[in-house]
Amino acid sequence: MKQITYYTFIAGKKAYILKYAQSPAYETKLFPGAFDGPGEASQQFKKTIQGQVERLSEKAFDRKVSELANLYRQERAKLADWNSGRKIRI
């Protein structure tokens, strides 16, 4: 399974900032720096991040990352139950 890093831009009055999330936990992080435009930010981000990246609109990013983070937390809880000897549903 390919690991995808999702990212989006936030347009400020004078600059753009980039936020992103990576597997497995999909915690939202801010990419360092402010940029003149989305193209510049995207180029710098792609140079820095290894692997496949996918740009999403801000709403789609928030929705997708939230879903993936929730799934990760659920799977971690199942693993903890499994490791402690409790029965789990798969």
C-alpha positions in Angstrom: 0.0 0.0 0.0 1.4 3.4 -1.0 1.7 6.0 1.7 0.4 9.3 0.6 1.2 12.7 2.1 -1.8 15.0 1.8 -1.4 18.8 1.7 -3.3 22.0 1.2 -2.7 25.8 1.2 -4.0 28.5 3.5 -4.1 31.9 1.8 -3.3 34.7 4.0 -3.4 38.4 3.2 0.3 38.5 2.2 1.5 34.9 1.9 0.5 31.3 1.6 1.2 28.7 4.2 1.1 25.0 3.6 -0.3 22.3 6.0 0.1 18.6 5.5 -0.5 15.2 7.1 1.4 12.0 6.8 0.7 8.4 7.6 0.2 6.6 9.9 -1.3 9.0 12.4 -2.2 11.8 9.9 -1.6 14.6 12.4 -1.8 18.0 10.7 1.5 19.9 10.6 2.6 23.2 9.2 5.3 23.3 6.6 8.0 25.8 7.7 8.0 29.1 5.8 5.5 31.4 4.1 5.3 31.6 0.3 4.3 34.1 -2.4 2.0 31.6 -4.1 0.8 28.0 -4.1 3.3 27.1 -6.9 6.3 28.1 -4.9 5.0 26.3 -1.8 4.2 23.2 -3.7 7.7 23.0 -5.3 9.5 23.4 -2.0 7.2 20.9 -0.3 7.8 18.3 -3.1 11.5 18.7 -2.8 11.5 18.1 0.9 8.9 15.3 1.3 9.7 11.8 0.2 7.1 9.7 -1.6 3.8 10.4 -3.2 2.0 13.7 -2.3 -1.5 14.8 -3.1 -2.9 18.3 -3.0 -6.4 18.7 -1.8 -8.7 21.7 -1.3 -8.8 22.9 2.4 -12.2 21.4 3.1 -11.3 18.1 1.4 -8.0 18.0 3.3 -9.7 18.5 6.6 -12.3 15.8 5.9 -9.8 13.3 4.5 -7.2 13.7 7.3 -9.9 13.6 10.0 -11.2 10.3 8.6 -7.7 8.8 8.3 -6.7 9.9 11.8 -9.9 8.4 13.3 -9.3 5.2 11.5 -5.7 5.1 12.8 -6.9 5.7 16.4 -9.5 2.9 16.1 -7.0 0.5 14.8 -4.6 1.4 17.6 -7.3 0.7 20.1 -8.1 -2.7 18.6 -4.4 -3.5 18.7 -4.2 -2.5 22.3 -7.2 -4.7 23.1 -5.7 -7.6 21.2 -2.4 -7.3 23.0 -4.1 -7.3 26.3 -5.9 -10.5 25.5 -9.4 -9.1 24.9 -11.5 -10.3 22.1 -11.9 -7.9 19.2 -14.2 -7.7 16.1 -12.4 -7.4 12.8 
